[in-house]
Amino acid sequence: QVQLQESGPGLVKPSQILSLTCTVSGGSITTALYYWHWIRRPPGKGLEWMGAIGWSGVTVYSPSLKSRTSISRDTSKNQFTLQLSSVIPEDTAVYYCARGSRAYYSGPIVTADFDSWGQGTQVTVSA
């Protein structure tokens, strides 16, 4: 049973970089055919897919966030990391990491689109 756990600061100032790490246990992030995703839920809104890194290290991003988003991994620690630059208050959300078999999502997503989720971590962008 794979488990995911997000970690990172809960408060980020505007214009700074939001950095979160997802630690995976019970499975390897290099296992073929799996993609490791970052997803967020702003207050009062639905789930928003941000991007993913695949088992081979390939990355894919949401077009709306691509210019500010970077996803990387540390295979020795079985972790993958999200960096979102130039944050604004509208980036305030609960951020989740998740595992799925698809690389890219467009449009609305639901929890069932992914087979494993972290518990989520609240990030607030505020001065």
C-alpha positions in Angstrom: 0.0 0.0 0.0 1.7 3.2 -1.2 1.5 6.2 1.2 2.2 9.8 0.4 2.9 12.6 2.8 3.2 16.3 2.0 5.5 18.6 3.9 6.5 22.3 3.7 5.8 25.7 5.1 2.2 26.6 5.8 2.7 30.3 5.2 4.5 32.0 2.2 4.8 35.7 1.5 3.6 37.1 -1.8 6.3 37.0 -4.6 8.2 34.2 -2.8 8.6 30.6 -3.9 6.3 28.0 -2.5 8.2 24.7 -2.0 6.5 21.4 -1.0 7.9 17.9 -0.8 6.0 14.6 -1.1 7.6 11.6 0.6 6.5 8.3 -0.7 6.6 5.0 1.2 5.4 1.5 0.3 6.4 2.0 -3.4 9.0 3.5 -5.6 8.6 6.7 -7.6 10.6 5.0 -10.3 8.0 2.2 -10.7 7.1 2.0 -14.4 3.9 3.6 -15.7 3.1 5.7 -12.6 3.0 9.5 -12.5 3.3 11.5 -9.4 1.1 14.6 -9.2 0.6 17.8 -7.5 -3.0 19.0 -7.1 -4.5 21.8 -5.1 -7.9 22.9 -3.8 -8.4 26.7 -3.3 -10.9 27.6 -0.7 -14.4 27.2 -2.0 -13.3 25.8 -5.3 -12.7 22.4 -6.9 -9.5 20.4 -7.4 -7.0 21.8 -9.7 -4.3 19.7 -11.4 -0.9 21.4 -11.3 1.5 19.0 -12.9 3.3 15.6 -12.6 6.6 13.8 -12.8 6.7 10.4 -14.3 8.6 7.2 -13.4 11.2 8.2 -16.0 11.6 11.7 -14.7 9.6 13.4 -17.4 7.5 16.3 -16.3 4.2 17.7 -17.5 2.5 20.9 -16.3 -0.9 22.6 -16.4 -0.7 25.3 -19.1 -2.1 27.8 -16.7 0.7 27.3 -14.2 3.5 26.1 -16.4 5.4 29.4 -16.3 5.6 29.3 -12.5 5.8 25.6 -11.7 8.6 23.2 -11.4 8.5 19.6 -10.3 11.6 17.6 -9.5 12.5 14.4 -7.6 15.1 12.8 -5.4 15.0 9.1 -6.1 17.5 8.4 -3.3 14.9 9.7 -0.8 11.8 8.6 -2.8 10.5 12.1 -2.8 9.3 14.6 -5.3 9.0 18.3 -4.9 6.8 21.2 -6.1 8.1 24.7 -6.5 5.6 27.5 -7.4 7.3 30.8 -8.0 6.0 34.4 -7.6 3.1 33.3 -5.4 0.0 35.5 -5.0 -2.8 35.3 -2.4 -4.9 33.3 -5.0 -2.4 30.5 -4.6 -3.7 29.9 -1.1 -5.0 26.3 -1.1 -4.7 22.9 0.3 -2.0 21.2 -1.7 -2.0 17.4 -2.3 0.4 15.0 -3.8 -1.1 11.9 -5.5 -0.3 8.9 -7.7 -2.0 8.2 -11.0 -1.5 6.2 -14.2 -2.1 9.2 -16.5 0.4 11.9 -17.2 -1.8 14.8 -17.9 -5.2 16.1 -16.9 -7.2 18.9 -18.4 -10.5 20.1 -17.1 -12.1 19.1 -13.8 -10.6 16.3 -11.8 -12.0 14.1 -9.0 -10.3 12.1 -6.3 -11.1 8.8 -8.1 -8.8 9.9 -11.0 -5.8 9.0 -8.7 -5.2 5.8 -6.8 -3.3 7.2 -3.8 -3.4 10.6 -2.1 -1.5 12.4 0.6 -3.5 14.0 3.4 -3.0 17.5 2.0 -1.2 20.5 3.5 -2.6 24.0 3.9 -0.5 26.8 2.3 -1.5 30.4 2.9 0.0 33.2 0.8 -0.1 36.3 2.9 2.2 39.2 4.0 
